[in-house]
Amino acid sequence: MLNHKIDAGDGSYSAIGTNNNNNTTTTVNTFVINGVKIMKTSEIYKVCCVLAQKTLQNNYSFDVSGNANWNQKILFNQLVKYRDIFELYMPYYDDIHTILSSSEIDGESLIRNIKTIYINIKYSTNKYSADMIIDCVFEELYKLVEDPNPEVLVSVETKKDTIYLVVFYVFTMCQILEKPI
């Protein structure tokens, strides 16, 4: 039973339990308010750092000129599953843009890594729907952050949320899937 709620000092919340065996503090990094998942920017940053530090073969360049309207691009690519998923992460667009644009993280490398994974998947099969291609991109990115890393102690849920957010951002930058004609 929780009898107190305290701020952990880093924007997360902690709860002091009274009926646990060792009276420890539990920190909760992801929670939901009014049906909207709240993600800590510091946790997003940690996962982005791992993704940006990976070096992939055939690291493709990218150009962000002529970015498409998100909704038009979702319709054009006939996204079903990821239309709903991307809608969950739209409120974090400014957060991920700020993180990837900062001098502390190589956002360009992260975007190139994702585009490289996308191109490798896209050209390895032409039978996949856009949703299936993004599923494959997600799985490849998750493999990069899956192993426990002592520098990046974040939950599996946070890693997955961050990957969805980053994939959404790269989608909006027209680096994965097709631009509407």
C-alpha positions in Angstrom: 0.0 0.0 0.0 1.3 3.4 -0.9 1.0 6.1 1.7 3.1 8.9 0.1 3.8 10.3 -3.3 7.1 12.2 -3.7 8.9 13.8 -6.6 12.1 11.9 -7.4 13.9 15.1 -8.4 14.3 14.2 -12.1 10.7 14.5 -13.2 9.7 10.9 -12.5 7.6 10.0 -9.5 8.5 7.8 -6.6 6.3 6.1 -4.0 7.3 5.0 -0.6 5.6 1.7 0.4 4.7 0.8 3.9 3.8 -2.9 3.4 6.9 -4.1 1.6 9.7 -6.1 3.3 12.5 -3.6 3.0 10.7 -0.3 2.8 12.3 0.6 -0.5 11.4 3.4 -2.9 10.0 2.6 -6.3 10.5 4.9 -9.2 8.0 4.9 -12.0 9.4 6.3 -15.4 6.3 5.9 -17.6 2.7 6.6 -16.5 -0.6 7.6 -18.1 -2.6 10.7 -17.4 -6.0 11.1 -18.9 -5.3 8.3 -21.4 -2.0 9.9 -22.6 1.3 8.1 -21.9 3.8 10.5 -20.4 7.4 9.8 -21.3 10.5 11.4 -19.7 12.7 13.3 -22.1 15.8 12.0 -20.3 14.8 8.4 -21.0 14.1 9.1 -24.6 17.5 10.8 -24.8 19.3 7.7 -23.4 17.8 5.4 -26.0 18.5 7.8 -28.8 22.1 8.0 -27.8 22.5 4.2 -28.1 20.7 4.3 -31.5 22.9 7.1 -32.8 26.1 5.5 -31.7 25.6 2.4 -33.8 27.5 2.2 -37.1 25.8 0.4 -39.9 27.0 -0.7 -43.3 25.8 1.2 -46.3 24.9 4.2 -44.2 22.8 6.3 -46.6 22.5 10.0 -46.6 19.2 11.9 -46.3 17.5 15.0 -47.5 14.7 16.6 -45.6 13.5 19.0 -48.3 10.0 18.6 -49.3 8.7 16.8 -46.3 5.1 15.6 -46.8 2.0 16.3 -44.8 2.0 13.5 -42.2 -1.7 12.6 -42.7 -1.3 12.6 -46.5 1.7 10.3 -46.2 -0.1 7.9 -43.8 -3.0 7.6 -46.3 -0.7 7.4 -49.3 1.3 4.5 -47.8 -1.9 2.8 -46.6 -0.8 2.6 -43.0 -3.3 1.0 -40.7 -1.5 -0.3 -37.6 1.1 2.6 -37.6 -1.5 5.2 -38.2 -2.9 4.5 -34.8 0.6 4.0 -33.2 1.9 7.3 -34.7 -1.1 9.2 -33.4 0.0 8.1 -29.9 3.5 9.6 -30.4 2.5 12.9 -32.3 2.5 14.9 -29.0 6.2 14.1 -28.5 7.3 15.4 -32.0 8.8 18.6 -30.6 10.6 16.6 -27.8 12.3 14.2 -30.2 13.1 17.0 -32.6 14.8 18.9 -29.8 16.8 15.9 -28.8 17.9 14.9 -32.3 18.8 18.5 -33.1 20.9 19.1 -30.0 24.7 19.1 -30.2 24.8 16.4 -27.5 23.5 13.6 -29.8 24.3 12.9 -33.4 20.7 13.0 -34.7 21.9 12.8 -38.3 23.6 9.4 -37.6 20.5 8.1 -36.0 18.4 9.1 -39.0 20.9 7.6 -41.4 20.9 4.4 -39.3 17.1 4.1 -39.6 17.1 4.9 -43.3 19.8 2.3 -43.9 17.7 -0.3 -42.0 14.6 0.7 -44.0 16.4 0.5 -47.4 17.9 -2.9 -46.6 14.4 -4.2 -45.6 12.6 -2.5 -48.5 14.9 -4.0 -51.1 15.1 -7.4 -49.5 11.4 -8.1 -50.3 8.7 -6.4 -52.3 5.9 -8.4 -50.7 5.6 -6.4 -47.5 3.0 -3.8 -46.7 4.1 -0.5 -45.3 3.0 -1.6 -41.9 5.1 -4.8 -42.2 8.1 -2.8 -43.3 7.9 -0.5 -40.3 7.5 -3.6 -38.1 10.8 -4.9 -39.5 12.5 -1.6 -39.0 11.2 -1.5 -35.4 12.5 -5.0 -34.7 16.0 -4.2 -36.1 16.2 -1.0 -34.0 15.1 -2.9 -30.9 17.9 -5.4 -31.4 20.3 -2.4 -31.2 19.1 -1.4 -27.7 17.9 -4.8 -26.5 21.0 -5.8 -24.6 21.3 -4.4 -21.1 23.7 -1.5 -21.1 24.9 -0.2 -17.8 24.9 3.4 -19.2 21.3 3.1 -20.3 19.2 1.6 -17.6 15.7 2.1 -19.0 12.8 -0.3 -19.1 11.9 -2.4 -22.1 8.7 -0.3 -22.4 10.7 2.9 -22.5 13.0 1.5 -25.2 10.0 0.4 -27.3 8.2 3.8 -26.8 11.3 5.6 -27.8 11.8 3.5 -30.9 8.2 4.1 -32.0 8.7 7.8 -31.4 12.0 7.9 -33.4 10.4 5.9 -36.2 7.5 8.3 -36.3 9.9 11.3 -36.4 11.9 9.7 -39.3 8.7 8.9 -41.1 7.7 12.6 -40.8 11.1 13.6 -42.2 10.3 11.4 -45.3 13.2 9.1 -44.7 11.1 5.9 -44.6 8.2 5.0 -46.8 7.1 6.8 -49.9 6.2 10.5 -50.3 2.8 11.2 -51.7 2.8 12.2 -55.3 
